[in-house]
């Protein structure tokens, strides 16, 4: 692997994987600031900043930002998460300098014009409405809120209508000064590029990021709970979950395999039992979300209201049995899925750049291919069973939207797992 890693005097980290046979490159500036870093009166500000980044700088109008990249055949994108915000570009290898110049421009020289701000706040309010009209998205937000009640990590990334409407230039500037720091940021790139060239350009262009350290976010404290919303829908959308594992926890990888084995595909226990055998749901899957100091494990399903209780009981029985009796072939299959996912990133410059950034945030350095595969190979059946049992022993979290009269509440979930 041709991975190189440099830390600049400002603390900005640059990590690249040059792939000479490719003709395109993907790069991004990844900032360690997401929704969980926001104060109460900043809820939704990370996402608003992502939107405003493309609305004009001191050097370029919004149209000129788009044309600068698209005239070269490339594209720009951005995404806001719980713990990071990413600003991304994909271009021909010969246009890497241009892409980095545009990304640095929007990060350090954005104008935040008042009229643009007003329009974009309205766009986000429409986006919030779109989520509220999409129950399989909304139920996941409710699930996080129930798991971490009253905590930034459990809040929706988009914010609220009232909060977004209240943001002004002063709030934006204060958040940028506090969170957009060189030491909390990573430039990651993959494809047709030269590492030393990107290092030199990043050092020259991103000097506007401050060097002071940012404060850590409020620690997460998993509580568990329930949010059940009655709404007239064709399906009842259900999420049931438990405390997962932090990214650096010793059993994080085993917890991830438990989720994959129990609900990661058509051969998984949940899919086979709930959909294939009983026909209770069209969509059912398990997940494991890991953050720096906490995590969530659970499953989502959509079912007819009359079947909600039976579905939940069947799914919980599957999970409880899996924690005791997952077999070697199931673990082998789940590990193979993880390997394919890991290796697939090496074949896509965009996915590879994001993988490099994620590893650097978590481990302080990019991992070698040997390290990545060795971690997967080291997971044993006993590791996975223990991780599953430990997660299922935590207080349950339940979120549901639709006809919720027959859903199990948190107490009912706990009783079912105890065999009651």
C-alpha positions in Angstrom: 0.0 0.0 0.0 1.3 3.5 -0.9 -0.1 5.3 2.2 1.8 8.4 3.5 1.0 10.4 6.6 2.3 13.9 7.5 1.5 16.1 10.5 2.0 19.8 9.8 3.3 22.3 12.5 -0.2 23.6 12.9 -1.4 20.1 13.9 -3.3 19.5 10.6 -2.9 15.9 9.4 -2.5 14.9 5.8 -3.0 11.3 4.8 -2.9 10.0 1.2 -3.0 6.8 -0.8 -1.5 7.4 -4.2 -2.8 5.0 -6.9 -0.8 5.6 -10.1 -3.0 3.5 -12.4 -6.1 5.7 -11.6 -6.9 8.8 -13.6 -9.1 10.5 -10.9 -8.6 11.5 -7.3 -10.9 12.1 -4.4 -10.0 14.3 -1.5 -11.6 15.9 1.5 -11.1 18.1 4.5 -12.6 16.3 7.5 -13.2 18.4 10.6 -13.7 16.8 14.0 -16.8 18.8 14.7 -20.3 17.3 14.4 -23.7 17.5 16.0 -22.5 16.2 19.4 -20.1 19.2 19.7 -22.8 21.7 19.7 -24.0 23.6 22.8 -27.8 23.7 23.4 -28.3 26.9 21.5 -26.1 25.6 18.6 -28.2 22.5 17.9 -28.1 22.1 14.1 -25.3 24.6 13.5 -22.8 22.0 12.2 -25.2 21.0 9.5 -26.0 24.6 8.6 -22.3 25.4 8.2 -22.0 22.5 5.8 -24.8 24.0 3.7 -23.4 27.6 3.9 -20.0 26.5 2.8 -21.0 26.4 -0.9 -22.9 29.8 -0.8 -19.9 32.1 -1.7 -16.5 33.2 -0.5 -14.5 36.4 -0.7 -13.0 35.1 -4.0 -15.9 33.1 -5.5 -19.7 33.3 -5.8 -21.8 30.2 -5.2 -22.0 29.8 -9.0 -18.3 30.2 -9.4 -17.6 27.6 -6.7 -19.8 25.1 -8.6 -18.4 26.0 -12.0 -14.8 25.8 -10.9 -15.1 22.1 -10.2 -17.8 21.1 -12.7 -16.0 22.8 -15.6 -13.2 20.4 -14.8 -15.6 17.5 -14.8 -15.5 17.0 -11.0 -18.1 17.3 -8.3 -18.3 18.7 -4.8 -20.2 17.3 -1.8 -20.3 17.6 2.0 -21.8 15.6 4.9 -22.4 16.2 8.5 -22.2 13.5 11.1 -22.4 13.1 14.9 -18.7 13.5 15.3 -17.3 14.9 12.0 -18.1 17.1 9.1 -16.6 16.4 5.7 -16.1 18.6 2.7 -15.4 16.4 -0.4 -14.3 16.8 -4.0 -13.7 14.3 -6.9 -11.7 15.4 -9.9 -9.2 14.3 -12.5 -5.7 13.8 -11.1 -4.5 16.9 -12.9 -7.0 19.0 -11.1 -6.2 18.1 -7.5 -4.6 21.5 -6.8 -7.9 23.2 -8.0 -10.0 20.9 -5.8 -7.9 21.6 -2.7 -8.0 25.3 -3.4 -11.8 25.3 -3.6 -12.1 23.3 -0.4 -9.8 25.5 1.5 -11.6 28.6 0.1 -15.0 27.5 1.4 -13.5 26.5 4.8 -11.6 29.7 5.5 -13.1 32.4 3.4 -16.9 31.9 3.3 -18.9 35.2 3.4 -22.0 33.9 5.1 -24.1 36.6 3.4 -27.3 37.4 5.4 -29.6 36.8 2.4 -27.9 33.5 1.6 -28.2 32.5 5.3 -31.9 33.2 5.3 -32.5 31.2 2.2 -30.5 28.2 3.4 -32.2 28.2 6.8 -35.5 27.8 5.0 -34.0 24.9 2.9 -33.0 23.1 6.1 -36.4 23.6 7.6 -37.8 21.9 4.5 -35.3 19.1 5.0 -36.5 18.7 8.6 -40.0 18.4 7.3 -38.9 15.8 4.8 -37.5 13.6 7.6 -40.7 14.0 9.6 -42.6 12.8 6.5 -40.3 9.8 6.2 -41.0 7.5 9.2 -38.2 5.0 8.6 -35.8 8.0 8.9 -37.6 9.7 11.8 -37.8 6.6 13.9 -34.0 6.3 13.9 -33.7 9.9 15.2 -36.2 9.1 17.9 -34.3 6.0 18.8 -31.1 8.0 19.4 -33.0 10.5 21.4 -34.5 7.8 23.6 -31.1 6.1 24.1 -29.3 9.3 25.1 -32.0 11.5 26.5 -31.2 15.2 26.8 -27.7 14.8 25.4 -26.1 16.3 22.3 -25.1 12.9 21.0 -28.8 11.9 20.9 -30.1 14.9 19.1 -31.0 15.0 15.4 -28.2 16.3 13.2 -30.5 18.7 11.3 -31.6 20.6 14.5 -35.0 22.0 15.0 -37.1 24.6 13.2 -36.8 27.1 16.0 -33.1 26.6 16.5 -32.2 26.8 12.9 -34.4 29.9 12.4 -32.5 31.7 15.2 -29.0 31.2 13.9 -27.1 34.4 12.9 -23.6 35.4 11.8 -22.4 35.8 15.4 -23.3 32.2 16.3 -21.6 30.9 13.1 -18.4 32.8 13.8 -18.3 31.7 17.4 -18.7 28.0 16.5 -16.1 28.2 13.7 -13.5 29.8 16.1 -14.1 27.1 18.7 -14.4 24.0 16.5 -12.7 24.4 13.1 -9.2 23.9 14.3 -6.2 22.6 12.4 -5.5 20.0 15.1 -9.0 18.7 14.8 -8.9 18.4 11.0 -7.6 15.9 8.4 -6.9 16.3 4.7 -7.4 12.8 3.2 -7.0 11.9 -0.4 -6.7 8.9 -2.7 -6.1 8.2 -6.4 -4.0 10.0 -8.9 -2.0 12.4 -6.7 1.3 13.3 -5.2 1.5 13.3 -1.4 4.2 16.0 -1.1 2.3 18.3 -3.4 -0.9 18.0 -1.3 1.1 18.6 1.9 2.6 21.8 0.5 -0.7 23.0 -0.8 -2.6 22.2 2.4 0.0 24.0 4.5 -0.3 27.1 2.3 -4.1 27.1 1.9 -5.4 26.0 5.3 -3.4 28.4 7.4 -6.7 30.1 8.3 -7.6 27.2 10.6 -6.7 28.1 14.1 -4.1 26.1 16.0 -5.7 26.1 19.5 -7.1 22.9 20.8 -10.9 22.3 20.8 -12.6 21.1 23.9 -13.9 17.5 23.9 -17.6 17.0 23.6 -19.9 16.2 26.5 -19.4 12.5 27.4 -22.2 10.2 26.3 -24.2 8.4 29.0 -26.4 5.7 27.6 -29.8 5.5 29.5 -32.3 3.6 27.4 -35.9 4.5 27.2 -38.8 4.6 24.8 -40.6 6.9 22.4 -43.8 5.6 20.9 -45.7 7.9 18.4 -49.2 7.0 17.2 -49.6 7.9 13.6 -51.9 6.6 10.8 -49.5 4.8 8.5 -49.5 1.7 6.4 -46.7 0.2 8.5 -45.5 0.5 12.1 -41.8 1.4 12.0 -39.9 -0.1 14.9 -36.4 0.2 16.3 -35.3 -1.8 19.3 -31.7 -1.5 20.6 -29.2 -1.6 23.4 -26.0 0.0 24.5 -23.3 -0.7 21.9 -19.5 -0.4 22.0 -17.3 2.6 21.6 -14.9 2.5 18.6 -11.8 1.7 20.7 -13.5 -0.7 23.1 -11.9 -4.1 23.2 -15.0 -5.8 22.0 -16.0 -3.3 19.4 -15.1 -5.5 16.5 -16.9 -8.5 18.0 -20.0 -6.3 18.5 -19.9 -5.3 14.9 -19.7 -8.9 13.8 -22.6 -9.8 16.1 -24.7 -7.2 14.2 -23.6 -8.5 10.9 -24.3 -12.1 11.8 -27.7 -11.5 13.3 -29.1 -9.0 10.8 -26.6 -8.1 8.1 -28.0 -9.8 5.0 -30.5 -12.2 3.6 -28.8 -15.2 5.3 -28.9 -13.6 8.7 -31.0 -14.9 11.5 -33.3 -12.0 11.7 -34.0 -11.9 8.0 -34.6 -15.7 7.8 -36.8 -15.9 10.9 -38.8 -12.7 10.6 -39.2 -12.3 6.9 -38.6 -15.6 5.2 -40.2 -18.0 7.8 -42.9 -15.8 9.3 -43.5 -13.1 6.6 -43.8 -10.4 9.2 -41.8 -7.7 7.5 -40.5 -6.6 4.2 -37.4 -4.8 5.7 -35.5 -5.9 8.8 -31.8 -5.4 9.6 -29.5 -5.0 12.5 -26.9 -2.3 13.0 -24.1 -1.3 15.3 -23.2 2.4 15.4 -19.9 3.2 17.2 -18.7 6.6 18.4 -15.7 7.7 20.3 -17.1 6.9 23.8 -20.3 5.0 23.2 -22.4 3.1 20.7 -25.8 1.6 19.9 -26.7 -1.8 18.7 -30.2 -2.6 17.5 -32.6 -3.7 14.7 -35.1 -1.8 12.5 -38.2 -3.4 11.0 -41.4 -2.3 9.4 -44.6 -4.3 10.0 -48.3 -4.2 9.9 -49.6 -2.8 13.2 -51.3 -6.1 14.0 -48.0 -7.9 13.7 -45.8 -5.5 15.6 -45.8 -7.5 18.9 -45.2 -10.8 17.2 -42.3 -9.4 15.1 -40.6 -7.8 18.2 -40.9 -11.0 20.2 -39.6 -13.2 17.3 -36.7 -10.8 16.7 -35.7 -10.6 20.4 -35.8 -14.4 20.6 -33.4 -14.6 17.6 -31.0 -12.2 19.3 -31.1 -14.0 22.6 -30.5 -17.3 21.0 -27.7 -15.9 18.8 -25.9 -14.6 21.9 -25.8 -18.2 23.2 -25.5 -20.3 20.0 -24.1 -18.4 17.1 -22.1 -20.9 15.1 -18.7 -20.9 13.4 -20.1 -20.7 9.9 -22.3 -17.7 10.8 -19.3 -15.9 12.2 -17.1 -16.8 9.2 -19.8 -15.4 6.9 -20.1 -12.2 8.8 -16.3 -11.7 8.9 -16.2 -12.3 5.1 -18.8 -9.6 4.7 -16.6 -7.2 6.7 -13.5 -8.1 4.7 -15.4 -7.4 1.4 -16.5 -4.0 2.8 -13.0 -3.2 3.9 -11.4 -4.2 0.7 -14.0 -2.5 -1.5 -12.9 0.9 -0.1 -9.4 0.3 -1.6 -11.0 0.2 -5.1 -12.8 3.5 -4.9 -10.9 6.7 -4.3 -13.8 8.4 -2.6 -14.4 5.5 -0.2 -10.6 5.1 0.4 -10.2 8.8 1.3 -13.1 8.5 3.8 -11.6 5.3 5.2 -8.2 7.0 5.7 -9.8 9.9 7.5 -11.9 7.7 9.7 -8.9 5.6 10.7 -6.8 8.6 11.5 -9.5 10.2 13.7 -9.9 6.9 15.6 -6.3 5.5 15.8 -4.2 8.5 15.2 -2.8 7.0 12.0 -4.0 5.1 8.9 -4.1 1.3 9.3 -2.3 -1.1 7.0 -4.2 -3.6 5.0 -2.5 -6.3 7.2 -3.8 -4.6 10.3 -7.3 -4.3 9.0 -7.6 -7.9 8.0 -5.8 -9.2 11.1 -8.4 -7.4 13.3 -11.2 -9.3 11.5 -9.4 -12.6 11.6 -8.7 -12.4 15.3 -12.5 -12.3 16.2 -13.7 -15.7 17.7 -17.1 -17.2 18.1 -16.8 -16.8 21.8 -15.9 -13.1 21.4 -19.0 -12.5 19.4 -21.3 -14.3 21.7 -20.0 -12.5 24.7 -20.3 -9.1 23.0 -23.9 -9.9 22.0 -24.8 -11.0 25.5 -23.3 -8.0 27.1 -25.2 -5.6 24.8 -28.5 -7.4 25.3 -28.0 -7.1 29.1 -28.1 -3.3 28.9 -31.4 -1.3 29.4 -33.4 -1.5 26.2 -34.4 1.4 24.0 -37.5 1.3 21.9 -38.8 3.7 19.3 -41.9 3.2 17.1 -44.1 5.2 14.8 -47.5 4.1 13.4 -50.0 1.8 15.0 -48.1 1.3 18.3 -50.8 -0.4 20.3 -49.3 -3.8 20.0 -45.6 -2.9 20.3 -43.6 -4.0 23.3 -42.3 -1.2 25.5 -38.9 -1.2 27.1 -40.1 -3.2 30.1 -41.7 -5.7 27.7 -38.5 -6.1 25.8 -36.5 -6.7 28.9 -39.0 -9.4 30.1 -38.9 -11.1 26.7 -35.1 -11.4 26.9 -35.4 -12.8 30.4 -37.8 -15.5 29.0 -40.8 -13.9 30.6 
